[in-house]
Amino acid sequence: MIGLACVLFLDLGSAGVLRWWAEILLVVSWLVLFAVACAWWTSYPRRLPWLAGVGLVIWVLVVVGVNLLSAR
């Protein structure tokens, strides 16, 4: 869950370099990951760090992809 909190700060902190729709995409994806983490909290606690990793990968892909599309 700490990893997901860090990913949330990355998502919200990138608002200055992303378009509004990309920021909404990041926040919605984080909310989905958070809902899955809450569901897995007691059942599969060892999977929670992987959710933070998935959130980090999504963040990198969105930031790089949006900025590459904006450069055209």
VOPAGU-2260 file (C-alpha; in pm, 1 decimal, decimal comma):
REM VOPAGU-2260
SITE   aa  ch    i         X         Y         Z
SITE  MET   A    0       0,0       0,0       0,0
SITE  ILE   A    1     294,6     234,2      57,9
SITE  GLY   A    2     403,4     169,9    -299,6
SITE  LEU   A    3      60,8     266,3    -427,4
SITE  ALA   A    4      77,5     587,3    -224,7
SITE  CYS   A    5     408,7     668,2    -394,0
SITE  VAL   A    6     255,4     597,7    -735,0
SITE  LEU   A    7     -30,5     834,5    -651,2
SITE  PHE   A    8     220,6    1112,9    -583,1
SITE  LEU   A    9     385,9    1041,1    -919,0
SITE  ASP   A   10      48,8    1044,9   -1093,1
SITE  LEU   A   11     -63,4    1372,6    -938,1
SITE  GLY   A   12     280,3    1532,2    -962,9
SITE  SER   A   13     295,0    1484,3   -1337,2
SITE  ALA   A   14      -5,4    1711,1   -1395,8
SITE  GLY   A   15     225,9    1988,3   -1508,5
SITE  VAL   A   16     368,5    1792,3   -1799,1
SITE  LEU   A   17      66,0    1592,7   -1912,7
SITE  ARG   A   18    -254,9    1676,8   -2087,6
SITE  TRP   A   19    -575,0    1669,0   -1878,9
SITE  TRP   A   20    -704,0    1344,9   -2032,8
SITE  ALA   A   21    -378,3    1164,6   -1956,4
SITE  GLU   A   22    -393,5    1280,9   -1595,5
SITE  ILE   A   23    -748,2    1148,8   -1565,6
SITE  LEU   A   24    -632,6     818,8   -1717,8
SITE  LEU   A   25    -358,4     790,4   -1456,3
SITE  VAL   A   26    -591,1     868,8   -1166,0
SITE  VAL   A   27    -854,8     621,9   -1286,9
SITE  SER   A   28    -592,0     350,0   -1330,0
SITE  TRP   A   29    -464,6     423,1    -978,4
SITE  LEU   A   30    -817,7     395,7    -838,3
SITE  VAL   A   31    -856,7      55,5   -1004,6
SITE  LEU   A   32    -523,3     -61,4    -862,7
SITE  PHE   A   33    -623,1      67,8    -518,3
SITE  ALA   A   34    -954,9    -117,7    -532,2
SITE  VAL   A   35    -772,7    -439,1    -623,7
SITE  ALA   A   36    -524,1    -379,2    -341,1
SITE  CYS   A   37    -805,9    -334,7     -91,1
SITE  ALA   A   38    -965,8    -657,8    -210,4
SITE  TRP   A   39    -635,2    -846,2    -188,7
SITE  TRP   A   40    -527,5    -696,2     146,5
SITE  THR   A   41    -596,4   -1008,2     353,8
SITE  SER   A   42    -621,8   -1273,9      83,1
SITE  TYR   A   43    -301,7   -1213,2    -112,6
SITE  PRO   A   44     -78,2    -969,7      78,5
SITE  ARG   A   45     234,8   -1072,3    -113,8
SITE  ARG   A   46      82,6    -946,2    -440,0
SITE  LEU   A   47      43,8    -587,2    -322,9
SITE  PRO   A   48     399,4    -476,1    -413,8
SITE  TRP   A   49     338,1    -602,1    -767,5
SITE  LEU   A   50      41,3    -367,0    -796,7
SITE  ALA   A   51     269,7     -74,8    -717,3
SITE  GLY   A   52     506,4    -198,0    -986,7
SITE  VAL   A   53     220,9    -214,7   -1235,1
SITE  GLY   A   54     123,3     140,0   -1141,2
SITE  LEU   A   55     479,6     257,8   -1196,7
SITE  VAL   A   56     493,0      92,5   -1539,3
SITE  ILE   A   57     159,5     251,7   -1634,7
SITE  TRP   A   58     290,2     591,0   -1524,4
SITE  VAL   A   59     608,8     559,9   -1730,4
SITE  LEU   A   60     419,9     443,4   -2039,1
SITE  VAL   A   61     163,7     723,3   -2016,1
SITE  VAL   A   62     418,0     998,8   -1950,4
SITE  VAL   A   63     650,9     889,4   -2229,5
SITE  GLY   A   64     368,2     810,2   -2472,0
SITE  VAL   A   65     178,7    1135,2   -2421,1
SITE  ASN   A   66     492,9    1345,1   -2449,7
SITE  LEU   A   67     597,0    1164,2   -2767,2
SITE  LEU   A   68     251,7    1222,0   -2915,2
SITE  SER   A   69     261,2    1587,6   -2813,6
SITE  ALA   A   70     598,9    1638,5   -2983,3
SITE  ARG   A   71     450,1    1564,2   -3325,5
